[in-house]
């Protein structure tokens, strides 16, 4: 397998991944140029892989305007536009106001959240360790 974390790194695997990464970057550049057209400024740093603040992105022609979602949507679609908060589905116990509810914090809730956080952190570390990070 390519870049298997349990096997020695192969030069040809790294070269293949770098070539794929370059192809994805070139596709992204073409897409941005096609969509933004003449709005883009002629800046040598534009497609170097750097990232920008909103203000700098506006100066470079990467965005048309700056604003928050609520204001922009109400401007575009009218003042009667309603936004609904969509949250992640709660687990079985959360449906009964036990874990994951916002009714307050009890000792069991805090303990469950702490345990969940430790497990999440361990899983994330294991995931990144697969890539040597």
C-alpha positions, 0 to 999 in steps of 0.5 A: 500500500502507498505510504503504509505507516507499518512499512518503510517509505518508498521514494516512488510512493512519495513521488506519486503522491506529490504528482497527485497533489500537484495535479489537484492544485493545478485543477483548483487553479484552473477552476478558480481562474474559470470562475473568477475570470477577470476579477482576479488580480495579477499577483505572483503569490495568488496560487502559491498555496498561501492563504489569505484573510478575507480583506486580502482575498477581496483585494486579490479578487478571490471574493466579491464581498465580505460579510456574515452569513445572516446579513448576506442572505437577508440582503440577497433574499429579503428581510423575511429570510429565516435561518434555522440552526441545525445541530448534530443529532443527539445520541439515544440518551441525549434525546431524554435530556441526559447526555449532550443536553443543554439543561445543565451540568451534573457530575455524571454529565461532566464525567461522561464528557471528560471520558468522551473527550479522552477517547476522542483525543486518543483516536485523533492521535492514533489517526495522525500517528498513522501518517507519522505526525 
